[in-house]
Amino acid sequence: MCTVMKFNQSVQQDTSANNNNDNKVWKWHIQDPASQKLTWNKPPKSVLVIKKIRDASLLQPFKELCIFLTEVKDMIVYVEKKVLEDPAISDDENFGAITKKFCTFRDDLDDISNRIDFIICLGGDGTLLYASSLFQESVPPVMAFHLGSLGFLTPFKFDTYQSQVDQVIEGNAAIVLRSRLKVRVLKENWEKKARLDEKGIILTNGDTESSRKSVQYQVLNEVVVDRGPSSYLSNVDLFLDGHLITTVQGDGVIVSTPTGSTAYAVAAGASMIHPNVPAIMITPICPHSLSFRPIVVPAGVELKIMLSRDARNTAWVSFDGRKRQEICHGDSITITTSCFPVPSICFRDPVNDWFESLAQCLHWNVRKKQNYLSSEDEEF
């Protein structure tokens, strides 16, 4: 990847007033979101095309885009192997000559993190989430076309894809750096130690010993901890920088990025945060308390979630709706802001694209206009 990106939102600078060292002036230098531009050190040569699997409506756009990238732009195109296993693609003899030029990979086996210059997504918001999951460290810039249902994270329309791709290749595009969450799940594995009796027979009721297993994820939208199939309230402790701040008693809790604030979190009553704001949102799910409201904490803090000692049941956790797993006593989930954001290419700029998505996808503040009050009406 050959982009130059900056993630600093603001810098505090110490300057002197009137050249007098005794009078210090502290100034905020806040970066304009519109100033974040895509810059190539050298022209991009490789592109990863992500397509929603087995969606017939995406076949024609996918083929058109791949022909354009390989034949016209002479680029190296990477495609996931399971995409080409679709009979609608593998059985197309006319498209076969193009597929032979593709570089293929499997997401669970091959590491392509250092081979891709930028990514093109065809589908809905889920394709962007999937693209994020393929890269556990640095993520190439992502250009997302709206060919799905909602399209909050996919600002480009496919009608004029050639000119839009040309602009990206030329470096004429703005980007928004979507922060991710670095999540570490530490699981306590309890295993029974076998004991032998005098005759050498193995006894199964031996003592137990624990071993710890750690798994790490990069999450673009949210981490959801819920009560799973249990009918009991979830009962989990929430720590911030090592201090217990509250115990969540309800259906669960959502820890989301600003990008994820317009997903599950907003449905649970949270505020919507622009992706340029460095923050983490904590949103309870149906809390059994009238005073438990969503809160926003700084991006630099470390959160930890654990089952409370007196919890009646286990909890379940998922990451961007995937990798769902059970959380038991002794397990912990540590969450902080990742150093590796997702650079999402804008159609216009970060601010206008966001408000356009709010209006078009969520119908934010849509209301019939109040009628004008004439001078005659005022008399009554």
Contacts in CASP RR format, 6 or more apart in sequence:
PFRMAT RR
TARGET T0000
AUTHOR 0000-0000-0000
METHOD contacts of the structure
MODEL  1
MCTVMKFNQSVQQDTSANNNNDNKVWKWHIQDPASQKLTWNKPPKSVLVI
KKIRDASLLQPFKELCIFLTEVKDMIVYVEKKVLEDPAISDDENFGAITK
KFCTFRDDLDDISNRIDFIICLGGDGTLLYASSLFQESVPPVMAFHLGSL
GFLTPFKFDTYQSQVDQVIEGNAAIVLRSRLKVRVLKENWEKKARLDEKG
IILTNGDTESSRKSVQYQVLNEVVVDRGPSSYLSNVDLFLDGHLITTVQG
DGVIVSTPTGSTAYAVAAGASMIHPNVPAIMITPICPHSLSFRPIVVPAG
VELKIMLSRDARNTAWVSFDGRKRQEICHGDSITITTSCFPVPSICFRDP
VNDWFESLAQCLHWNVRKKQNYLSSEDEEF
1 114 0 8 1.000
1 116 0 8 1.000
1 117 0 8 1.000
1 118 0 8 1.000
1 138 0 8 1.000
1 140 0 8 1.000
1 141 0 8 1.000
2 40 0 8 1.000
2 41 0 8 1.000
2 42 0 8 1.000
2 44 0 8 1.000
2 117 0 8 1.000
3 38 0 8 1.000
3 39 0 8 1.000
3 40 0 8 1.000
3 41 0 8 1.000
3 118 0 8 1.000
3 140 0 8 1.000
3 141 0 8 1.000
3 343 0 8 1.000
4 39 0 8 1.000
4 41 0 8 1.000
5 36 0 8 1.000
5 175 0 8 1.000
5 177 0 8 1.000
5 341 0 8 1.000
5 343 0 8 1.000
6 31 0 8 1.000
6 36 0 8 1.000
7 177 0 8 1.000
7 179 0 8 1.000
7 341 0 8 1.000
8 31 0 8 1.000
9 30 0 8 1.000
9 31 0 8 1.000
9 276 0 8 1.000
9 277 0 8 1.000
9 278 0 8 1.000
10 28 0 8 1.000
10 29 0 8 1.000
10 30 0 8 1.000
10 31 0 8 1.000
11 28 0 8 1.000
11 29 0 8 1.000
12 26 0 8 1.000
12 27 0 8 1.000
12 28 0 8 1.000
12 29 0 8 1.000
13 26 0 8 1.000
13 27 0 8 1.000
13 29 0 8 1.000
14 24 0 8 1.000
14 25 0 8 1.000
14 26 0 8 1.000
15 24 0 8 1.000
15 25 0 8 1.000
15 27 0 8 1.000
16 23 0 8 1.000
16 24 0 8 1.000
16 25 0 8 1.000
17 23 0 8 1.000
17 24 0 8 1.000
17 25 0 8 1.000
33 176 0 8 1.000
33 274 0 8 1.000
33 276 0 8 1.000
33 349 0 8 1.000
33 350 0 8 1.000
33 351 0 8 1.000
34 174 0 8 1.000
34 349 0 8 1.000
34 350 0 8 1.000
34 351 0 8 1.000
36 174 0 8 1.000
36 175 0 8 1.000
36 176 0 8 1.000
36 177 0 8 1.000
36 350 0 8 1.000
37 171 0 8 1.000
37 173 0 8 1.000
37 174 0 8 1.000
37 175 0 8 1.000
38 141 0 8 1.000
38 168 0 8 1.000
38 171 0 8 1.000
38 172 0 8 1.000
38 173 0 8 1.000
38 174 0 8 1.000
38 175 0 8 1.000
38 343 0 8 1.000
38 345 0 8 1.000
39 171 0 8 1.000
40 117 0 8 1.000
40 171 0 8 1.000
43 169 0 8 1.000
44 75 0 8 1.000
44 117 0 8 1.000
44 118 0 8 1.000
44 169 0 8 1.000
45 75 0 8 1.000
45 76 0 8 1.000
45 117 0 8 1.000
46 75 0 8 1.000
46 76 0 8 1.000
46 77 0 8 1.000
46 78 0 8 1.000
46 103 0 8 1.000
46 115 0 8 1.000
46 116 0 8 1.000
46 117 0 8 1.000
47 69 0 8 1.000
47 75 0 8 1.000
47 76 0 8 1.000
47 77 0 8 1.000
47 78 0 8 1.000
47 116 0 8 1.000
47 117 0 8 1.000
47 118 0 8 1.000
47 119 0 8 1.000
47 120 0 8 1.000
48 77 0 8 1.000
48 78 0 8 1.000
48 79 0 8 1.000
48 112 0 8 1.000
48 116 0 8 1.000
48 118 0 8 1.000
48 119 0 8 1.000
48 120 0 8 1.000
48 131 0 8 1.000
48 134 0 8 1.000
48 140 0 8 1.000
49 62 0 8 1.000
49 65 0 8 1.000
49 66 0 8 1.000
49 69 0 8 1.000
49 77 0 8 1.000
49 78 0 8 1.000
49 79 0 8 1.000
49 119 0 8 1.000
49 120 0 8 1.000
49 122 0 8 1.000
50 80 0 8 1.000
50 119 0 8 1.000
50 120 0 8 1.000
50 121 0 8 1.000
50 122 0 8 1.000
50 127 0 8 1.000
50 130 0 8 1.000
50 131 0 8 1.000
51 58 0 8 1.000
51 62 0 8 1.000
51 79 0 8 1.000
51 83 0 8 1.000
51 122 0 8 1.000
51 123 0 8 1.000
51 127 0 8 1.000
52 58 0 8 1.000
52 122 0 8 1.000
52 123 0 8 1.000
52 124 0 8 1.000
52 126 0 8 1.000
52 127 0 8 1.000
52 147 0 8 1.000
52 148 0 8 1.000
53 82 0 8 1.000
53 83 0 8 1.000
53 86 0 8 1.000
54 86 0 8 1.000
55 123 0 8 1.000
56 88 0 8 1.000
57 147 0 8 1.000
58 122 0 8 1.000
58 123 0 8 1.000
58 147 0 8 1.000
59 86 0 8 1.000
59 88 0 8 1.000
59 89 0 8 1.000
61 122 0 8 1.000
61 145 0 8 1.000
61 147 0 8 1.000
61 158 0 8 1.000
61 161 0 8 1.000
62 83 0 8 1.000
62 89 0 8 1.000
62 122 0 8 1.000
63 89 0 8 1.000
63 92 0 8 1.000
63 95 0 8 1.000
63 98 0 8 1.000
64 161 0 8 1.000
65 120 0 8 1.000
65 122 0 8 1.000
65 161 0 8 1.000
65 165 0 8 1.000
66 77 0 8 1.000
66 79 0 8 1.000
66 98 0 8 1.000
66 102 0 8 1.000
67 98 0 8 1.000
68 161 0 8 1.000
68 162 0 8 1.000
68 165 0 8 1.000
69 75 0 8 1.000
69 77 0 8 1.000
69 165 0 8 1.000
70 77 0 8 1.000
70 98 0 8 1.000
70 101 0 8 1.000
70 102 0 8 1.000
71 98 0 8 1.000
72 162 0 8 1.000
73 165 0 8 1.000
73 169 0 8 1.000
76 103 0 8 1.000
77 101 0 8 1.000
77 102 0 8 1.000
77 103 0 8 1.000
78 102 0 8 1.000
78 103 0 8 1.000
78 104 0 8 1.000
78 105 0 8 1.000
78 112 0 8 1.000
78 115 0 8 1.000
78 116 0 8 1.000
79 99 0 8 1.000
79 102 0 8 1.000
79 103 0 8 1.000
79 104 0 8 1.000
80 104 0 8 1.000
80 105 0 8 1.000
80 106 0 8 1.000
80 107 0 8 1.000
81 104 0 8 1.000
81 105 0 8 1.000
81 106 0 8 1.000
82 106 0 8 1.000
83 89 0 8 1.000
84 90 0 8 1.000
84 99 0 8 1.000
84 102 0 8 1.000
84 104 0 8 1.000
89 95 0 8 1.000
89 99 0 8 1.000
90 99 0 8 1.000
103 115 0 8 1.000
105 112 0 8 1.000
107 133 0 8 1.000
107 134 0 8 1.000
112 134 0 8 1.000
113 135 0 8 1.000
113 136 0 8 1.000
113 137 0 8 1.000
113 138 0 8 1.000
116 140 0 8 1.000
117 140 0 8 1.000
118 140 0 8 1.000
118 141 0 8 1.000
118 142 0 8 1.000
118 143 0 8 1.000
118 168 0 8 1.000
118 345 0 8 1.000
119 131 0 8 1.000
119 139 0 8 1.000
119 140 0 8 1.000
119 141 0 8 1.000
119 142 0 8 1.000
119 143 0 8 1.000
120 142 0 8 1.000
120 143 0 8 1.000
120 144 0 8 1.000
120 145 0 8 1.000
120 165 0 8 1.000
121 127 0 8 1.000
121 128 0 8 1.000
121 131 0 8 1.000
121 142 0 8 1.000
121 143 0 8 1.000
121 144 0 8 1.000
121 145 0 8 1.000
121 154 0 8 1.000
122 145 0 8 1.000
122 147 0 8 1.000
122 158 0 8 1.000
123 144 0 8 1.000
123 145 0 8 1.000
123 146 0 8 1.000
123 147 0 8 1.000
123 148 0 8 1.000
123 154 0 8 1.000
124 144 0 8 1.000
124 146 0 8 1.000
124 147 0 8 1.000
124 148 0 8 1.000
124 149 0 8 1.000
124 150 0 8 1.000
124 151 0 8 1.000
124 153 0 8 1.000
124 154 0 8 1.000
125 150 0 8 1.000
125 151 0 8 1.000
125 152 0 8 1.000
125 153 0 8 1.000
125 154 0 8 1.000
126 153 0 8 1.000
127 144 0 8 1.000
127 154 0 8 1.000
128 142 0 8 1.000
128 144 0 8 1.000
128 153 0 8 1.000
128 154 0 8 1.000
128 220 0 8 1.000
128 342 0 8 1.000
128 344 0 8 1.000
129 220 0 8 1.000
129 221 0 8 1.000
129 320 0 8 1.000
131 139 0 8 1.000
131 142 0 8 1.000
131 342 0 8 1.000
132 139 0 8 1.000
132 180 0 8 1.000
132 218 0 8 1.000
132 220 0 8 1.000
132 320 0 8 1.000
132 342 0 8 1.000
133 218 0 8 1.000
133 220 0 8 1.000
133 320 0 8 1.000
133 322 0 8 1.000
135 218 0 8 1.000
135 340 0 8 1.000
136 216 0 8 1.000
136 218 0 8 1.000
136 340 0 8 1.000
137 218 0 8 1.000
137 340 0 8 1.000
138 340 0 8 1.000
139 340 0 8 1.000
139 341 0 8 1.000
139 342 0 8 1.000
139 343 0 8 1.000
140 343 0 8 1.000
141 168 0 8 1.000
141 175 0 8 1.000
141 343 0 8 1.000
141 344 0 8 1.000
141 345 0 8 1.000
142 342 0 8 1.000
142 343 0 8 1.000
142 344 0 8 1.000
142 345 0 8 1.000
143 156 0 8 1.000
143 164 0 8 1.000
143 165 0 8 1.000
143 168 0 8 1.000
143 345 0 8 1.000
144 153 0 8 1.000
144 154 0 8 1.000
144 155 0 8 1.000
144 156 0 8 1.000
144 344 0 8 1.000
144 345 0 8 1.000
145 154 0 8 1.000
145 156 0 8 1.000
145 157 0 8 1.000
145 158 0 8 1.000
145 161 0 8 1.000
146 154 0 8 1.000
146 155 0 8 1.000
146 156 0 8 1.000
146 157 0 8 1.000
146 158 0 8 1.000
147 154 0 8 1.000
147 158 0 8 1.000
148 154 0 8 1.000
150 361 0 8 1.000
151 357 0 8 1.000
151 361 0 8 1.000
152 262 0 8 1.000
152 263 0 8 1.000
152 357 0 8 1.000
152 361 0 8 1.000
152 362 0 8 1.000
153 259 0 8 1.000
153 344 0 8 1.000
153 357 0 8 1.000
155 346 0 8 1.000
155 347 0 8 1.000
155 348 0 8 1.000
155 353 0 8 1.000
155 356 0 8 1.000
155 357 0 8 1.000
156 164 0 8 1.000
156 345 0 8 1.000
156 347 0 8 1.000
164 347 0 8 1.000
167 173 0 8 1.000
168 345 0 8 1.000
173 345 0 8 1.000
173 346 0 8 1.000
174 345 0 8 1.000
174 346 0 8 1.000
174 348 0 8 1.000
174 349 0 8 1.000
174 350 0 8 1.000
175 343 0 8 1.000
175 344 0 8 1.000
175 345 0 8 1.000
175 346 0 8 1.000
175 350 0 8 1.000
176 275 0 8 1.000
176 276 0 8 1.000
176 343 0 8 1.000
176 344 0 8 1.000
176 346 0 8 1.000
176 350 0 8 1.000
176 353 0 8 1.000
176 354 0 8 1.000
177 275 0 8 1.000
177 276 0 8 1.000
177 341 0 8 1.000
177 342 0 8 1.000
177 343 0 8 1.000
177 344 0 8 1.000
178 220 0 8 1.000
178 257 0 8 1.000
178 258 0 8 1.000
178 259 0 8 1.000
178 275 0 8 1.000
178 341 0 8 1.000
178 342 0 8 1.000
178 343 0 8 1.000
178 344 0 8 1.000
179 257 0 8 1.000
179 258 0 8 1.000
179 259 0 8 1.000
179 275 0 8 1.000
179 278 0 8 1.000
179 299 0 8 1.000
179 337 0 8 1.000
179 338 0 8 1.000
179 341 0 8 1.000
180 218 0 8 1.000
180 219 0 8 1.000
180 220 0 8 1.000
180 257 0 8 1.000
180 337 0 8 1.000
180 338 0 8 1.000
180 340 0 8 1.000
180 341 0 8 1.000
180 342 0 8 1.000
181 218 0 8 1.000
181 219 0 8 1.000
181 220 0 8 1.000
181 222 0 8 1.000
181 223 0 8 1.000
181 255 0 8 1.000
181 257 0 8 1.000
181 280 0 8 1.000
181 335 0 8 1.000
181 336 0 8 1.000
181 337 0 8 1.000
181 338 0 8 1.000
182 216 0 8 1.000
182 217 0 8 1.000
182 218 0 8 1.000
182 219 0 8 1.000
182 335 0 8 1.000
182 336 0 8 1.000
182 337 0 8 1.000
182 338 0 8 1.000
182 339 0 8 1.000
183 216 0 8 1.000
183 217 0 8 1.000
183 218 0 8 1.000
183 219 0 8 1.000
183 223 0 8 1.000
183 319 0 8 1.000
183 333 0 8 1.000
183 334 0 8 1.000
183 335 0 8 1.000
184 214 0 8 1.000
184 215 0 8 1.000
184 216 0 8 1.000
184 217 0 8 1.000
184 333 0 8 1.000
184 334 0 8 1.000
185 214 0 8 1.000
185 215 0 8 1.000
185 216 0 8 1.000
185 217 0 8 1.000
185 317 0 8 1.000
185 325 0 8 1.000
185 327 0 8 1.000
185 331 0 8 1.000
185 332 0 8 1.000
185 333 0 8 1.000
185 334 0 8 1.000
186 212 0 8 1.000
186 213 0 8 1.000
186 214 0 8 1.000
186 331 0 8 1.000
186 332 0 8 1.000
186 333 0 8 1.000
186 334 0 8 1.000
187 212 0 8 1.000
187 213 0 8 1.000
187 214 0 8 1.000
187 215 0 8 1.000
187 327 0 8 1.000
187 328 0 8 1.000
187 331 0 8 1.000
188 210 0 8 1.000
188 212 0 8 1.000
188 328 0 8 1.000
188 329 0 8 1.000
188 330 0 8 1.000
188 331 0 8 1.000
189 210 0 8 1.000
189 211 0 8 1.000
189 212 0 8 1.000
189 213 0 8 1.000
190 208 0 8 1.000
190 209 0 8 1.000
190 210 0 8 1.000
191 208 0 8 1.000
191 209 0 8 1.000
191 210 0 8 1.000
191 211 0 8 1.000
192 204 0 8 1.000
192 205 0 8 1.000
192 206 0 8 1.000
192 207 0 8 1.000
192 208 0 8 1.000
193 206 0 8 1.000
193 207 0 8 1.000
193 208 0 8 1.000
193 209 0 8 1.000
194 202 0 8 1.000
194 203 0 8 1.000
194 204 0 8 1.000
194 206 0 8 1.000
195 202 0 8 1.000
195 203 0 8 1.000
195 205 0 8 1.000
195 206 0 8 1.000
195 207 0 8 1.000
196 202 0 8 1.000
196 203 0 8 1.000
197 203 0 8 1.000
217 319 0 8 1.000
217 323 0 8 1.000
218 338 0 8 1.000
218 340 0 8 1.000
219 257 0 8 1.000
219 319 0 8 1.000
219 320 0 8 1.000
220 257 0 8 1.000
220 259 0 8 1.000
220 260 0 8 1.000
220 320 0 8 1.000
220 342 0 8 1.000
221 256 0 8 1.000
221 257 0 8 1.000
221 259 0 8 1.000
221 260 0 8 1.000
221 263 0 8 1.000
221 264 0 8 1.000
221 320 0 8 1.000
221 321 0 8 1.000
222 254 0 8 1.000
222 255 0 8 1.000
222 256 0 8 1.000
222 257 0 8 1.000
222 260 0 8 1.000
222 263 0 8 1.000
222 264 0 8 1.000
222 265 0 8 1.000
222 320 0 8 1.000
223 254 0 8 1.000
223 255 0 8 1.000
223 256 0 8 1.000
223 317 0 8 1.000
223 318 0 8 1.000
223 319 0 8 1.000
223 333 0 8 1.000
223 335 0 8 1.000
224 252 0 8 1.000
224 253 0 8 1.000
224 254 0 8 1.000
224 264 0 8 1.000
224 285 0 8 1.000
224 317 0 8 1.000
224 318 0 8 1.000
224 321 0 8 1.000
225 234 0 8 1.000
225 236 0 8 1.000
225 248 0 8 1.000
225 252 0 8 1.000
225 253 0 8 1.000
225 254 0 8 1.000
225 255 0 8 1.000
225 305 0 8 1.000
225 315 0 8 1.000
225 316 0 8 1.000
225 317 0 8 1.000
225 327 0 8 1.000
225 333 0 8 1.000
226 234 0 8 1.000
226 251 0 8 1.000
226 252 0 8 1.000
226 285 0 8 1.000
226 315 0 8 1.000
226 316 0 8 1.000
226 317 0 8 1.000
227 233 0 8 1.000
227 234 0 8 1.000
227 250 0 8 1.000
227 251 0 8 1.000
227 252 0 8 1.000
227 313 0 8 1.000
227 315 0 8 1.000
227 316 0 8 1.000
228 234 0 8 1.000
228 315 0 8 1.000
228 316 0 8 1.000
230 312 0 8 1.000
230 313 0 8 1.000
230 314 0 8 1.000
232 312 0 8 1.000
232 313 0 8 1.000
233 249 0 8 1.000
233 250 0 8 1.000
233 251 0 8 1.000
233 288 0 8 1.000
233 312 0 8 1.000
234 248 0 8 1.000
234 249 0 8 1.000
234 250 0 8 1.000
234 251 0 8 1.000
234 252 0 8 1.000
234 253 0 8 1.000
234 311 0 8 1.000
234 313 0 8 1.000
234 315 0 8 1.000
235 247 0 8 1.000
235 248 0 8 1.000
235 249 0 8 1.000
235 250 0 8 1.000
235 307 0 8 1.000
235 308 0 8 1.000
235 310 0 8 1.000
235 311 0 8 1.000
235 312 0 8 1.000
236 247 0 8 1.000
236 248 0 8 1.000
236 252 0 8 1.000
236 253 0 8 1.000
236 305 0 8 1.000
236 306 0 8 1.000
236 307 0 8 1.000
236 308 0 8 1.000
236 311 0 8 1.000
236 315 0 8 1.000
237 244 0 8 1.000
237 246 0 8 1.000
237 247 0 8 1.000
237 248 0 8 1.000
237 305 0 8 1.000
237 306 0 8 1.000
237 307 0 8 1.000
237 308 0 8 1.000
238 244 0 8 1.000
238 245 0 8 1.000
238 246 0 8 1.000
238 247 0 8 1.000
238 248 0 8 1.000
238 253 0 8 1.000
238 282 0 8 1.000
238 303 0 8 1.000
238 304 0 8 1.000
238 305 0 8 1.000
239 245 0 8 1.000
239 303 0 8 1.000
239 304 0 8 1.000
239 305 0 8 1.000
239 306 0 8 1.000
240 297 0 8 1.000
240 301 0 8 1.000
240 302 0 8 1.000
240 303 0 8 1.000
241 301 0 8 1.000
241 302 0 8 1.000
242 302 0 8 1.000
242 304 0 8 1.000
246 292 0 8 1.000
247 308 0 8 1.000
248 284 0 8 1.000
248 287 0 8 1.000
248 292 0 8 1.000
249 287 0 8 1.000
249 288 0 8 1.000
249 289 0 8 1.000
250 284 0 8 1.000
250 285 0 8 1.000
250 286 0 8 1.000
250 287 0 8 1.000
250 288 0 8 1.000
251 285 0 8 1.000
251 286 0 8 1.000
251 287 0 8 1.000
252 284 0 8 1.000
252 285 0 8 1.000
252 286 0 8 1.000
252 287 0 8 1.000
252 315 0 8 1.000
253 282 0 8 1.000
253 283 0 8 1.000
253 284 0 8 1.000
253 285 0 8 1.000
253 305 0 8 1.000
254 264 0 8 1.000
254 265 0 8 1.000
254 268 0 8 1.000
254 270 0 8 1.000
254 281 0 8 1.000
254 282 0 8 1.000
254 283 0 8 1.000
254 284 0 8 1.000
254 285 0 8 1.000
255 280 0 8 1.000
255 281 0 8 1.000
255 282 0 8 1.000
255 283 0 8 1.000
255 303 0 8 1.000
255 305 0 8 1.000
255 335 0 8 1.000
256 263 0 8 1.000
256 264 0 8 1.000
256 265 0 8 1.000
256 270 0 8 1.000
256 280 0 8 1.000
256 281 0 8 1.000
256 283 0 8 1.000
257 275 0 8 1.000
257 280 0 8 1.000
257 281 0 8 1.000
257 337 0 8 1.000
258 273 0 8 1.000
258 274 0 8 1.000
258 275 0 8 1.000
258 276 0 8 1.000
258 277 0 8 1.000
258 279 0 8 1.000
258 281 0 8 1.000
259 275 0 8 1.000
259 342 0 8 1.000
260 281 0 8 1.000
261 270 0 8 1.000
261 271 0 8 1.000
261 272 0 8 1.000
261 273 0 8 1.000
261 281 0 8 1.000
262 272 0 8 1.000
262 357 0 8 1.000
262 358 0 8 1.000
262 362 0 8 1.000
265 281 0 8 1.000
265 283 0 8 1.000
265 294 0 8 1.000
266 272 0 8 1.000
266 362 0 8 1.000
268 283 0 8 1.000
268 284 0 8 1.000
268 285 0 8 1.000
268 286 0 8 1.000
268 294 0 8 1.000
269 283 0 8 1.000
269 294 0 8 1.000
270 281 0 8 1.000
270 283 0 8 1.000
270 294 0 8 1.000
271 281 0 8 1.000
271 294 0 8 1.000
271 296 0 8 1.000
272 358 0 8 1.000
272 364 0 8 1.000
273 279 0 8 1.000
273 281 0 8 1.000
273 296 0 8 1.000
274 350 0 8 1.000
274 351 0 8 1.000
274 354 0 8 1.000
275 344 0 8 1.000
275 350 0 8 1.000
275 354 0 8 1.000
276 350 0 8 1.000
278 298 0 8 1.000
278 299 0 8 1.000
278 300 0 8 1.000
278 337 0 8 1.000
279 296 0 8 1.000
279 297 0 8 1.000
279 298 0 8 1.000
279 299 0 8 1.000
280 296 0 8 1.000
280 297 0 8 1.000
280 298 0 8 1.000
280 299 0 8 1.000
280 300 0 8 1.000
280 301 0 8 1.000
280 303 0 8 1.000
280 335 0 8 1.000
280 337 0 8 1.000
281 294 0 8 1.000
281 295 0 8 1.000
281 296 0 8 1.000
281 297 0 8 1.000
282 294 0 8 1.000
282 295 0 8 1.000
282 296 0 8 1.000
282 297 0 8 1.000
282 303 0 8 1.000
283 294 0 8 1.000
284 292 0 8 1.000
284 294 0 8 1.000
297 303 0 8 1.000
299 337 0 8 1.000
300 336 0 8 1.000
300 337 0 8 1.000
301 336 0 8 1.000
302 334 0 8 1.000
302 335 0 8 1.000
302 336 0 8 1.000
303 334 0 8 1.000
303 335 0 8 1.000
303 336 0 8 1.000
304 332 0 8 1.000
304 333 0 8 1.000
304 334 0 8 1.000
304 335 0 8 1.000
305 317 0 8 1.000
305 327 0 8 1.000
305 332 0 8 1.000
305 333 0 8 1.000
305 335 0 8 1.000
306 330 0 8 1.000
306 331 0 8 1.000
306 332 0 8 1.000
306 333 0 8 1.000
307 314 0 8 1.000
307 315 0 8 1.000
307 327 0 8 1.000
307 328 0 8 1.000
307 329 0 8 1.000
307 330 0 8 1.000
307 331 0 8 1.000
309 329 0 8 1.000
311 329 0 8 1.000
314 326 0 8 1.000
314 327 0 8 1.000
314 328 0 8 1.000
314 329 0 8 1.000
315 326 0 8 1.000
315 327 0 8 1.000
316 324 0 8 1.000
316 325 0 8 1.000
316 326 0 8 1.000
316 327 0 8 1.000
317 324 0 8 1.000
317 325 0 8 1.000
317 327 0 8 1.000
317 333 0 8 1.000
318 324 0 8 1.000
318 325 0 8 1.000
327 333 0 8 1.000
346 353 0 8 1.000
347 353 0 8 1.000
347 356 0 8 1.000
348 356 0 8 1.000
358 364 0 8 1.000
359 366 0 8 1.000
END
